[in-house]
Amino acid sequence: MKCDITEVGLLHPGSMGAAFAAQLRAQGTTVLWCPVGRSDASRQRAERAGMEAVDDLGQLLRRVDLVLSLCPPAAAEEVAAEVAKHGFRDRTYVEANAIIPQRVRAVAACLPDAAVLDGSVVGSPPVGGKQPTLYLSGPPRHVALVADLFKGTDVQTRSLGNEIGQASALKLAYSSYQKASRVLAAVAYGVADANGVADELLQIAAKRTGSYLTETDYIPKTAARAWRWAPELEDAADLLAESGLPDHFMRGIAAALHRWDEVRDGSVTVSRALELLSSADDRHPDARTS
């Protein structure tokens, strides 16, 4: 189908959202955002991506036919509610955050006059040749519209069907493994390091292909992303419980991630990350030693 969308609204341009915007801008699509209440870092990302700032959310929504929500997962429903206040009708809303299917359905219920798509992004931001996949489920015509919008970009799209919740379920199923494995690798390396056998652990892990245990340089990256990963894995735990599967280990991993809250997109050494990971933190009741 031919995509007639020339202006897109992107809410909360983080590293992923800004990279998506840059891909659309390269195709000639105007990408609007609202800087009110956003940080200087967000402004800089938006400027580098070539996004156009507007005075308020209402102005943005009046101009666009499609909104892409890529925000911290905990804020997804709040963001949708703000959009709903402006009467977003007969247009497309892509809920692309890592949240459970139940919350996506709540977003859809909040926007009854719009076509709400369930979306999830798997992969790194589309920068430097990286090609993440935007999985979509929902009304087929609108899924096709989004697919056409990103045609020719480094954002791959894939339809999972008509049911709201399929894309989010897939994302959390993947996150349950991928993000939890990173935390487990950090914990394993931390206990080996504390007992003077870190080098031996790495030698064992190196004999196995693709082991996260060998990637100690990723521990600081995990710490920096923990503030975003923890709510995602908490949602993953909710999905596990909803599916009748054990959820306690996923909640424990989320609690471990909270020990890195103070890093929040910052720079930290491996030793400092391990120090924070091994310290009990009274700010998070679940993040304590047994």
N, C-alpha and C positions, 0 to 999 in steps of 0.2 A: 504494500500500500504506500502511496505517496504521503510523506509527512509534511503537513502544512504548518507545523508548529515552528514559529520563528523566535518566540520569547518563552523562556523557562524560568520559573522561580526556584531558587535553591536555598533551603533553610539551614542555617548554621554551617558555614563553610569550614569544616575541619580539614585535616590533611586529605581525607578521602573525598569529601565534597568539593573542595577546591580543585582537586585533580580531575574529577568528573566535569566540573565547569570548564576547565581548560580544554578538555577534549571536545566539548560542545562548541566552545568559542572557535576552535580551529576549523570547525565545520560551518561557521558563519552564524551559529545560533546565539542570540542575545541571552545572557544569563543574569537575572536580577537577584539582588540580595538586599536585606535590610540591616544596616549597621547599628541600629539603635540597641544599646545594651550589650553589644558585642565587644570583645577585647581588641587590643591593638594587634595581637597576633592574628586574629581573624581578619582584621582590616588588611593586613599585609598579605595574607594568603589570597584574599579576594582580589586585591589589586594585581598581584602577580598572575592570577588566573584570567585577568581581563574582565572580571565581573562588573556589572553596572550597579551602583548603589542607588537606592530610592529612599525617600524620606520616612516611610512607615510601611508596615505590613499591608495595610489596606490598599495603598497605592500599588504595591507589588501584585497583590491578588487581582486587582482590577485589570492589570495589563496581560497577565499570563493565562495560558490555557492548560499548563501542566506545572505541578509543583512536585519537587523531589525533596523528600524529608530525609536528610542524613545528619542526625544529631546524636548526642549521647543517649543510649537506650532508655535511661531512666526518664528522660524528658519527652519521649515520643508522644504520649497521650496528651500532655500539656500543650505541646506544639500544635497538634491536630485540633485541640479545643480552641486555641487562639485563631487558627485558620477558620474554624467553623463560625466564630463570632462575626466574621465578615461576610457570611453567606456565600461560601464557595459552592457554586452550582454549575451543573452540566459541564464540568471539566474534570481533569484527571489528577489524582493525588497518589503519588507513589510513596508508600510507607516502606522505606528501605533500611530500617534499623533492625538490629539484632534483638528482637523481642519475641516472646512466645506467641503462638497463634491466637490465643485468647485475647491478648492485648491488641493484635492486629484487627481482630473482629470488633473490638471496642472502638478502635480508630474509625473503622468503616461505619459503625453505628453512629459515631459522632458527626460523620459527614454523609448523611443519607442522600443528599442531592448531588453528590459527586461520584465519579467512578473511582473507587479506591482499589489500588493494586497492592498486593503483598509482594514486597521485593526484599532480596537479601544479596549482599555482596560477598563473594568469596575470592580472596586474593588480595594482593597489595595494591595501593593506589596506582592508577595508570600513569606512571612516570618512568621515563627512561626505558621505554619499550615493554614494561610490564603490562599484562593483559588480564585484569580481573574479570570475573563473570558476574553479571547482574541477573540473578534468577528471579523470575516473575510468575505470579499466579493471580488469576482474576479474570475479569471480562476479556474474552479473546480479542475483540476489536481494539481495546485500549492497550493490551499487551503488545499487539502488533505495531501500534503507534509508537510505543516506547522503543521497541526493537528497531524500527525504522529511524527513529531519532538518533540512535547511537550507531547506525550503520556507517562503516568507514572509520570508526574511532577504535581506540585500543580497549574500549569497554565491550566485551562480548555479552550478548544477552541469550537467555535460554528460557523458554516457557515450560512450566511444570504442570499446567492444567488450569482449570477454571476455579478451583476452590481456594478461597482466601485461607491462608495458614500454611499452605504447602511450602512456600519459599522460606518462611520463617522457621518452620520445623527442620528443613534441610540445613539451614545456617546453624541452628543451635546444635543439631546432631554433629555437624562437623566441628563446631567450636568446642563441644564437649571433649573431643579428642585432642584437637590441635592446641588449644590454649591450656588445657589441663596438663598435657604432656610437657609443655614448656615449664610449667610450675614444678611438676614432679622432677624434671631434669635439674632445675635449680636446687630443689630440696636435696636430691641425691648428691649433687656436687658439694653442697654445703656441708652435709654430714661427713662426706669423705674428706673434705678439706679440714674440717675441725678435728679429724682423727689422723691427719698426716698421710692419707693414702689417696689424695686427689690424682696424682700422676698415674697411679696404678689403675684407678677407675677409668681414666681417659684411655689408657692402653687397652683395657677390656672393651670399652665402648667402640673404640676405633676398629675393632675386628668385625663389627656389625655395620652394615651399610646404612647410612641415613639416620644414625642415632642422634637424638637431640642432646644426649649426654656429652658428646664431643664439642658442642657449640656453646662453650662457656661465654663467648663474647656476646651471646644473645641474652644472657641473664640481665644485664643493665637495660636492654631494650624491653624485656618483659616487665621489669620494675617500672619503667617509664610509662608503659601502657596499662599498668595494673588498674588505675582508676577507671578506665573504660572497660577492661576485661571483667572485673569483678561483678558489676551489675549484669553483664551478659551471661556469665556462668551462674549467677543466681537465678536468672530466667531459665537457663538450661536445667537447673535443678528442679524448678517448678514444673518444667515439661516432663522430666523424668518421673517425678511424683505423679503427675497427671496420667502418665502412661503406665503406671503400676510398677515402675522400676526403682531400684535403690537410688536415693538422691543425696544421702548424707555425705558421701565422699566428694561430690561436686560442691556442696555447701562448704566443706572443709577447705577445698582449693580456693573458693571465692574468699573465704576468711583469710587464707594465707596471702592472697593478693592484696587485701586491705592493709597489710603490714607495710606495703610500699606506697601507700596513699600520698605521702609527703613528697615523693619524687615527681609525680604528675608531669609527664612530658619533659622532664629535666634530664640532666646528665649525671650519671652516677657510676662509680667504679664497681667492679665485681665484688671486691671486698666490702664496700659499703652496702651494696645490695644484700649480701649474705648477712651482714651485721643486722640490718633491719629485719630480715626474714627470721632471724633467730632470736629476736627480742620480743617478749610479750608486750602487748599494747592494750592498755585498759580502755582506749577509745572504742575498741571493737570487741564486744563481749565474746565473740566466737574465735577471735584471734589470740588465743592464749595457749600455753602449754598444758598438757594433760597431766 
